[in-house]
Amino acid sequence: MSDTADDYSYDYEYLFKIVLIGDSSVGKTNLLSRFTRDEFNPDSRATIGVEFATRTVEIDGKRVKAQIWDTAGQERYRAITAAYYRGAVGALVVYDISNSDSYESVSRWLTEMKDHADANIVIALVGNKSDLEHLRAVPTEEAKNFAAENNLVFTEASALNAENVELTFHQLIKSIYEMVSNRKFDMDGGEGGATNNNLKGNTITLTPAPKDQKISKGSNCC
């Protein structure tokens, strides 16, 4: 768990629940920590179950709090994490540009979201580890075309050197904001989903971990 100064305040006008999904070791945890704390841990280990961190950004003059859930990529945690799609209004599907297997898994993750998430969820496809260009196994154009065919926002990023990390999250949050503004999502705030400021104080129904708990680490990741 990562807590920022605004985690337990209500100084925001919208709250969006976003899930990070993808195979283990593609770098989801470090993308999250780079965006929410501007940190990168080279020894980051696999997430156990599900953890979240938050960051508040300004979109079109509105304060938007993104509650970003980092889900475990290992098969044995899939039954646990599926429940956390509920209430999500956005998702980052992450693959490793140097690992073609992680890219091949993207279709499976999209199918899982179709089964468990809101039909209007905004999805971004992210090729992480763009710093490993010399080891590239997934052509940029191939991934870009796949994203276009499936109506996904697309970027390549590097949690290591922070390249395009801000862009990746801001594009997704802005796209969600535009969907919410067009009333494509239910604004009742259920399970930490999209909420407006009339509901501040009653938006999170998932129980947060203690403030001193850190993002879980297990083995070999990110």
C-alpha positions, -999 to +999 in steps of 0.1 A: +000+000+000+013+035-008-002+065+009+002+100-003-008+132+016-042+133+001-051+096+006-074+103+036-087+137+026-116+146+003-099+174-016-110+161-050-140+163-073-138+129-090-125+095-078-115+069-104-106+033-097-080+020-122-066-015-124-031-024-136-031-058-152-007-080-172+017-109-167+040-111-138+074-093-142+062-068-169+068-039-145+033-030-132+045-023-096+072+000-108+050+019-132+027+025-103+054+036-079+070+059-106+036+076-112+025+079-076+059+085-058+084+090-086+103+060-074+118+030-091+129-001-072+153-023-092+147-051-067+109-049-069+093-083-064+060-098-075+029-083-060+010-107-037-028-104-044-038-068-048-025-035-035-032+001-044-017+036-044-033+070-052-024+103-069-045+134-075-041+152-108-059+181-124-079+175-156-097+204-172-096+224-140-110+195-119-092+176-092-093+139-100-080+113-076-068+081-093-070+051-070-047+026-089-049-011-081-018-032-087-029-068-094-008-099-092+000-114-126+005-149-114-021-175-124-026-186-088-039-152-078-064-148-107-094-158-087-086-133-061-080-104-084-110-109-106-133-095-079-113-062-080-124-054-115-158-044-100-161-006-100-130+000-121-135+027-148-100+024-163-074-003-168-037-003-179-029-036-197+009-038-194+033-060-214+071-060-216+085-049-250+114-074-246+091-103-238+068-115-267+050-140-244+038-110-222+024-094-254+007-125-265-011-126-231-027-092-237-057-108-255-063-131-226-063-102-202-087-083-224-110-113-224-109-115-186-118-078-184-147-083-207-160-110-184-156-090-151-154-053-158-179-026-168-186-026-205-175+011-207-142+007-190-114+027-206-084+006-215-049+016-223-022-008-237+012+000-224+045-015-237+068-011-206+106-013-205+111+009-236+146+014-222+153-022-235+151-012-271+182-034-279+162-064-266+129-055-283+107-085-292+074-067-298+074-042-328+059-009-319+037-008-350+023-042-344+012-032-309-001+002-321-022-015-347-035-040-322-045-012-299-062+007-327-082-024-337-094-029-302-101+008-293-073+010-268-052+040-258-015+031-267+019+041-253+053+027-247+069+037-215+098+030-191+093+029-154+131+028-151+138+062-167+103+076-163+098+080-201+061+085-209+049+073-175+032+106-168+018+106-204+005+071-200-015+077-168-027+112-178-040+100-211-060+073-194-073+095-166-083+122-191-101+096-213-120+083-182-129+119-173-143+125-207-164+093-205-177+103-171-185+138-183-206+122-210-224+101-184-211+068-197-204+055-162-228+052-132-219+081-109-231+064-077-195+056-066-200+019-061-168-001-050-145+029-055-155+036-091-163+069-107-177+094-083-185+131-082-179+155-053-214+152-040-204+117-027-171+126-010-167+107+022-188+077+009-169+066-021-145+039-010-161+007+002-130-015+000-111-015+033-076+002+029-046-013+046-028+005+075-010+036+065+024+022+070+019-009+048+039-009+016+033-025-017+037-062-013+068-079-028+074-115-034+098-126-061+113-114-094+093-086-110+092-052-126 
